Amino acid sequence: MQNASNLNIGVVLSGSGWKDGSEIHEAVVTLLHLDRAHAGIVMMAPDTEQMDVVNHLTNKQIHGEKRNILIESARIARGDIRDIKNVSASELDGLIIPGGSGAMKNLCDFATKGINMTVNPHLEKLLKEIHAQKKPLGFICIAPMIAAKVFGYEHPKLTLGNNSGAARQIEAFGAKHVTCPVDDIVLDETLKIVTTPAYMLGPSISYISLGIEKLVQKILELADTRNS
């Protein structure tokens, strides 16, 4: 992997745990591959309450319990994390969003509103600013749904693996779905958007790591080309 010590890549987290926050395997594998490339990593999350809290042992919602997205994300970030509203596109050379239910519950409200979803305003603003500066964006697992919502008017090529139902949903926003195996990526060269299925397909961390590594490499390559 290339030496990317001159690059700063943002990673947006949505909590800790795939049923109500970031998918931890996807988040950690992303951080691992960025760190192996010696890239600077800027972790961030919204400083607001999660939509819900789920017991990951029983798979049942814990009623009456509240958790903060930024505080929960700090578990993955080992405390080195910022409120997304305080992060500027000018600080970053690219940005990656891991999946997990938190991407659909806490970074947007697709989980409850479907096609009528809205995206966290601070995240949407940052995505649009990074895109306007022609910097690359990466979306993992279910997170391409956010890309479809924010950039659907540009008809980005995205993947959610081979899930036909999910494909129809992102195409409803105007995106073009491309079938993709877990160990590969889909690149929209024009828009500089990279996606990989990860746990949309699974089946385990070693498999998802292959696609995420390719996504990280492509994000770094696109960011480095822009800076050269």
Stockholm file with secondary structure:
# STOCKHOLM 1.0

chainA/1-228         MQNASNLNIGVVLSGSGWKDGSEIHEAVVTLLHLDRAHAGIVMMAPDTEQMDVVNHLTNKQIHGEKRNILIESARIARGDIRDIKNVSASELDGLIIPGGSGAMKNLCDFATKGINMTVNPHLEKLLKEIHAQKKPLGFICIAPMIAAKVFGYEHPKLTLGNNSGAARQIEAFGAKHVTCPVDDIVLDETLKIVTTPAYMLGPSISYISLGIEKLVQKILELADTRNS
#=GR chainA/1-228 SS CCCCTTCEEEEECCCSSTTTSCCHHHHHHHHHHHHHTTCEEEEEECSSBCSCCEETTTTEECTTCCCBHHHHHHHHHTTCCEEGGGCCGGGCSEEEECCSHHHHHTSBCHHHHGGGCCBCHHHHHHHHHHHHTTCCEEEETTTHHHHHHHHGGGCCEECCTTCHHHHHHHHHTTCEECCCCTTCCEEETTTTEEEECGGGTCSCHHHHHHHHHHHHHHHHHHHHHHHC
#=GC SS_cons         CCCCTTCEEEEECCCSSTTTSCCHHHHHHHHHHHHHTTCEEEEEECSSBCSCCEETTTTEECTTCCCBHHHHHHHHHTTCCEEGGGCCGGGCSEEEECCSHHHHHTSBCHHHHGGGCCBCHHHHHHHHHHHHTTCCEEEETTTHHHHHHHHGGGCCEECCTTCHHHHHHHHHTTCEECCCCTTCCEEETTTTEEEECGGGTCSCHHHHHHHHHHHHHHHHHHHHHHHC
//
